[in-house]
């Protein structure tokens, strides 16, 4: 998929199968890759809890240690379908809804009815010339005289995951920083910064929690510092060894 940015001077090719971006033929880092350097303590605890529950349910330890991946992938299938449904709905095309999707879709439609939004950009590929990274922003919209950069997050939740994810009624830091990276790239290209960021969490059970913050300058400064840290790690030969180990052991299994 080729997208032309900056008045047609930049070609971005997004390879969906590998979720990688090329700018004028050269591979670039993505926002989620940059934010992967952050320590996500809630996710680690969730994975540990899932493994313990699997062993209590009778799984041997060598299988239980991968229980989190099975649960994540199952949730990801439904989340991907919900995300695609929302994307098409905002473009005026409603896709079929299966029983696993319906609670999440209904939650989104209720939120949409209760908020008068003007969609400006949707599933928009962005590229920062200044900082040399790419991404895809879910939604840019106007509401109540303010311009928002927004991101949707879908998840299959249980009690412990909800505790770390939406139960505390606050957004995850990396999700706000993701919005900030999108906003930086959009501002470079279009010249209009967002007034606020919004992260919208939709669970498989049909809960929706949206969080709005307006300290955008601080978040952009922090996010761009992370870009610098990521590039330093890369220059020093940094790699995510846990992800490599996880991949290798699952392939061997």
Beta strands, then each sheet from edge to edge (+ up, - down):
strand 1: 2-5
strand 2: 10-15
strand 3: 20-23
strand 4: 26-30
strand 5: 118-128
strand 6: 133-143
strand 7: 146-155
strand 8: 196-203
strand 9: 208-213
sheet 1: 1+ 2- 3+ 4- 6- 5+
sheet 2: 1+ 2- 3+ 4- 6- 7+ 8+ 9-
end
